[in-house]
Amino acid sequence: MAMALALVALAGATIARAQAAQPAGAASGTQSTKSTQATQTAPGAQSGSPDTQSADTSSLPAAANASAPSQPEPYEPIDGSGRVYWVMTNTIEPLRIFGDAVFAAVQTGIDSPHEYGPHWDGFARRLGIDLAGAAVSNTMEASLGAIWGEDPRYARVGEGGFGSRMKSVLYQTFTTRRRDGEFHPAYARYIAIPSSNWLSNTWRAPSASNNKDAAIRSAWGFASRFGSNAYTEFKPDVTRRIFHHNQ
């Protein structure tokens, strides 16, 4: 746990150095006209929907360009402080910690890896290692993304059918916006998730620090991003239904 928090604390300095490496015209506030007027919508977005755009979800996949609202909000690229916030919230947010705690509890119950033991100390070690791995992965993605202008935030659709919105969830698992507001392959993510999992072999138990385990953890890393995207996409709808039902 302490390692995870320390890595998150270092994210600010790491991202600041990456931001300094950007070209002079690439920083937030000096975007091109094309950047500030990006108007694409994700698969499943409906024209004119008030929920289609939000503060950090204003530009969506080009596949639904024809259904873009007539007066959309301009896309605002993420800045350095936004990257630090993204790293922190995606590392220590309650939902992630809960998910990691459940996974650590299951591993403790079956005593895997056996070096940690089936007890509370083993549970704490498993949870701390998972959080440390998430901190490394998120910091790497945000830092490398700053160099290339990639925005790691999920762009919520907000309206449309379940299938089309799930298509956006899957689409954005492997793509990300850049400064121009367009979606591109998420190269920083492609590097960060596998690299952090192979790097974590250095502090994991010997029985869980081989290439096969790192590859499996990498696959789970993308599955986790898919789940996080789905949560962001559908949480407001679930919350509205719950509160509306209770009124």
C-alpha positions as CSV (number, residue, x, y, z in Angstrom):
1,M,0.0,0.0,0.0
2,A,2.8,2.4,0.9
3,M,4.5,1.7,-2.4
4,A,1.3,2.4,-4.3
5,L,0.8,5.7,-2.6
6,A,4.4,6.7,-3.1
7,L,4.2,5.9,-6.8
8,V,1.0,8.0,-7.1
9,A,2.8,10.9,-5.4
10,L,5.6,10.7,-8.0
11,A,3.0,10.9,-10.8
12,G,2.9,14.7,-10.7
13,A,6.6,15.2,-11.2
14,T,6.7,12.5,-13.9
15,I,3.9,14.0,-15.8
16,A,5.3,17.5,-15.4
17,R,8.5,16.4,-17.0
18,A,6.6,14.8,-19.9
19,Q,4.5,17.9,-20.4
20,A,7.7,20.0,-20.6
21,A,8.8,17.8,-23.5
22,Q,5.8,18.7,-25.6
23,P,6.2,21.1,-28.6
24,A,5.4,24.7,-27.7
25,G,2.0,24.7,-29.5
26,A,0.9,21.3,-28.0
27,A,0.1,22.5,-24.5
28,S,-3.5,23.1,-23.4
29,G,-4.7,26.6,-24.3
30,T,-2.7,26.7,-27.5
31,Q,-4.6,24.1,-29.4
32,S,-5.4,24.5,-33.1
33,T,-8.8,25.5,-34.4
34,K,-9.4,21.9,-35.3
35,S,-8.7,20.9,-31.7
36,T,-11.2,23.3,-30.1
37,Q,-14.0,22.5,-32.6
38,A,-13.9,18.6,-32.6
39,T,-17.4,17.4,-32.8
40,Q,-17.4,13.6,-33.2
41,T,-19.7,11.4,-31.2
42,A,-19.3,7.9,-30.0
43,P,-21.1,4.9,-31.5
44,G,-24.7,5.1,-30.2
45,A,-24.7,8.8,-29.4
46,Q,-28.0,10.5,-30.4
47,S,-28.1,13.9,-32.1
48,G,-29.1,16.8,-29.9
49,S,-28.8,14.7,-26.6
50,P,-27.9,16.9,-23.6
51,D,-25.9,14.1,-22.1
52,T,-23.9,13.3,-25.2
53,Q,-21.1,15.8,-24.2
54,S,-19.7,16.6,-20.8
55,A,-16.7,18.4,-19.4
56,D,-14.3,15.6,-20.2
57,T,-16.3,13.6,-22.7
58,S,-17.0,16.1,-25.4
59,S,-15.4,14.4,-28.4
60,L,-16.3,10.9,-29.4
61,P,-15.5,8.3,-32.1
62,A,-15.6,9.4,-35.7
63,A,-17.8,6.5,-36.6
64,A,-20.9,8.5,-35.6
65,N,-19.8,11.8,-37.0
66,A,-23.1,12.2,-39.0
67,S,-25.1,12.2,-35.7
68,A,-23.1,15.0,-34.0
69,P,-25.2,17.6,-32.2
70,S,-25.6,20.9,-34.1
71,Q,-24.0,23.0,-31.3
72,P,-21.6,20.7,-29.3
73,E,-19.3,21.7,-26.6
74,P,-15.7,22.0,-27.8
75,Y,-13.3,19.3,-26.7
76,E,-11.0,20.5,-23.9
77,P,-7.7,18.5,-23.9
78,I,-6.5,17.2,-20.6
79,D,-3.7,19.2,-18.9
80,G,-1.0,18.3,-16.4
81,S,-3.1,18.6,-13.3
82,G,-5.8,16.6,-15.0
83,R,-3.4,13.8,-15.6
84,V,-2.3,13.8,-12.0
85,Y,-5.9,13.7,-10.9
86,W,-6.6,10.8,-13.3
87,V,-3.7,8.8,-12.0
88,M,-4.8,9.3,-8.4
89,T,-8.5,8.6,-8.9
90,N,-7.8,5.5,-11.1
91,T,-5.4,4.1,-8.5
92,I,-7.0,4.8,-5.2
93,E,-10.6,5.4,-6.0
94,P,-13.0,3.3,-3.8
95,L,-14.3,1.2,-6.6
96,R,-10.8,0.1,-7.7
97,I,-9.7,-0.6,-4.1
98,F,-12.9,-2.6,-3.5
99,G,-12.3,-4.7,-6.6
100,D,-8.6,-5.2,-5.7
101,A,-9.6,-6.1,-2.2
102,V,-12.1,-8.7,-3.4
103,F,-9.5,-10.2,-5.8
104,A,-6.9,-10.2,-2.9
105,A,-9.4,-11.9,-0.7
106,V,-10.0,-14.7,-3.2
107,Q,-6.3,-15.2,-3.7
108,T,-5.9,-15.4,0.1
109,G,-8.7,-17.9,0.4
110,I,-7.0,-20.2,-2.1
111,D,-3.5,-19.2,-0.9
112,S,-2.2,-18.1,-4.2
113,P,0.7,-17.3,-4.4
114,H,1.5,-19.6,-1.5
115,E,4.5,-17.5,-0.4
116,Y,2.2,-14.9,1.1
117,G,0.1,-17.4,3.2
118,P,-3.7,-17.6,3.9
119,H,-3.9,-15.0,6.6
120,W,-4.5,-11.2,7.1
121,D,-0.8,-10.4,6.4
122,G,-1.0,-12.3,3.1
123,F,-4.2,-10.4,2.2
124,A,-2.5,-7.1,2.9
125,R,0.6,-8.0,0.8
126,R,-1.6,-9.1,-2.1
127,L,-3.7,-5.9,-2.0
128,G,-0.6,-3.7,-1.7
129,I,1.1,-5.4,-4.7
130,D,-2.1,-5.0,-6.8
131,L,-2.3,-1.3,-5.9
132,A,1.4,-0.8,-6.6
133,G,1.0,-2.4,-10.1
134,A,-2.0,-0.1,-10.8
135,A,0.0,3.0,-9.7
136,V,2.9,2.1,-12.0
137,S,0.6,1.4,-15.0
138,N,-1.5,4.5,-14.6
139,T,1.6,6.7,-14.1
140,M,3.3,5.3,-17.2
141,E,0.1,5.7,-19.3
142,A,-0.4,9.3,-18.2
143,S,3.3,10.3,-18.6
144,L,3.8,8.7,-22.0
145,G,0.4,10.0,-23.1
146,A,1.5,13.6,-22.2
147,I,4.3,13.3,-24.7
148,W,1.9,12.2,-27.5
149,G,-1.1,14.2,-26.4
150,E,-3.2,11.2,-25.5
151,D,-6.2,11.7,-23.2
152,P,-6.7,8.7,-20.9
153,R,-10.2,9.7,-19.8
154,Y,-13.3,7.8,-21.0
155,A,-15.7,9.9,-23.2
156,R,-19.2,9.0,-22.1
157,V,-21.9,8.6,-24.7
158,G,-24.8,9.0,-22.3
159,E,-27.7,8.2,-24.7
160,G,-28.7,5.5,-27.1
161,G,-29.2,1.8,-27.0
162,F,-27.3,-0.6,-24.7
163,G,-25.5,-2.3,-27.5
164,S,-24.3,0.9,-29.2
165,R,-23.1,2.2,-25.8
166,M,-21.3,-1.0,-25.1
167,K,-19.6,-0.7,-28.5
168,S,-18.2,2.7,-27.3
169,V,-17.1,1.1,-24.1
170,L,-15.1,-1.6,-26.0
171,Y,-13.9,0.9,-28.6
172,Q,-12.4,3.2,-26.0
173,T,-10.7,0.3,-24.2
174,F,-8.2,0.3,-27.1
175,T,-8.4,3.9,-28.3
176,T,-8.0,7.4,-26.9
177,R,-8.4,11.0,-27.9
178,R,-5.5,13.2,-28.8
179,R,-5.1,17.0,-28.9
180,D,-7.1,17.3,-32.1
181,G,-10.1,15.6,-30.5
182,E,-9.8,12.6,-32.8
183,F,-9.6,9.0,-31.6
184,H,-6.4,7.1,-32.2
185,P,-4.9,3.8,-30.9
186,A,-4.0,4.1,-27.2
187,Y,-0.3,3.6,-27.7
188,A,0.6,4.8,-24.2
189,R,-1.8,2.2,-22.8
190,Y,-0.4,-0.5,-25.0
191,I,3.0,0.2,-23.5
192,A,2.0,0.9,-19.9
193,I,-0.1,-2.2,-19.1
194,P,2.3,-4.9,-20.3
195,S,5.4,-3.1,-19.1
196,S,4.1,-2.5,-15.6
197,N,3.1,-6.1,-15.3
198,W,6.5,-7.4,-16.4
199,L,8.1,-4.8,-14.1
200,S,6.0,-6.0,-11.2
201,N,7.7,-9.4,-11.5
202,T,10.6,-7.8,-9.6
203,W,8.5,-7.5,-6.4
204,R,6.1,-10.4,-6.7
205,A,6.5,-13.8,-5.2
206,P,8.7,-16.2,-7.3
207,S,5.8,-18.5,-8.1
208,A,3.9,-15.5,-9.7
209,S,6.7,-13.7,-11.4
210,N,7.1,-15.5,-14.7
211,N,6.3,-14.5,-18.2
212,K,3.0,-16.4,-18.3
213,D,1.7,-14.7,-15.2
214,A,2.7,-11.3,-16.5
215,A,0.9,-11.9,-19.8
216,I,-2.3,-13.0,-17.9
217,R,-2.1,-9.9,-15.7
218,S,-1.7,-7.8,-18.8
219,A,-4.9,-9.3,-20.3
220,W,-6.7,-8.6,-17.0
221,G,-5.4,-5.0,-17.2
222,F,-7.3,-4.4,-20.5
223,A,-10.3,-6.2,-19.1
224,S,-10.2,-3.9,-16.1
225,R,-10.1,-0.9,-18.3
226,F,-13.2,-2.2,-20.1
227,G,-15.0,-2.6,-16.8
228,S,-13.9,0.9,-15.7
229,N,-15.3,2.3,-19.0
230,A,-18.6,0.5,-18.5
231,Y,-18.9,1.8,-15.0
232,T,-18.3,5.4,-16.2
233,E,-20.8,5.0,-19.0
234,F,-23.7,3.5,-17.1
235,K,-23.2,4.7,-13.5
236,P,-25.2,8.0,-14.0
237,D,-28.1,6.0,-15.5
238,V,-28.2,3.5,-12.6
239,T,-28.0,6.4,-10.1
240,R,-30.9,8.2,-11.7
241,R,-33.0,5.1,-11.7
242,I,-32.3,4.4,-8.1
243,F,-33.1,7.9,-6.8
244,H,-36.1,8.3,-9.1
245,H,-37.5,5.0,-7.8
246,N,-37.0,6.1,-4.2
247,Q,-38.8,9.4,-4.7
